[in-house]
Amino acid sequence: MNDTIKKLNSIIARVLRISETNINDLTSPETVPSWDSYNALMLVSELEAGFSVHFTIDEVVAVKNVGDVKAALRKHGIEL
């Protein structure tokens, strides 16, 4: 696991209050009870700050799971 993935998982784990070992590409609001609308906004904010990117509304709405988060980050030039 590279440092960028570790950073991503660390942010997700902290915001959603889950173990990093429980995070995979299919992790989603359906599988994580704490991934509610408030924490979704917090996650966007923390990811933007942590990776120095700014997501569009369309990108935010398109995210359904961690795999989608990775795809959005890749669009902004973040290598995962």
Secondary structure, 3 states (H helix, E strand, C coil): CCHHHHHHHHHHHHHHCCCHHHCCCCCCCCCCCCCCHHHHHHHHHHHHHHHCCCCCHHHHHHCCCHHHHHHHHHHCCCCC
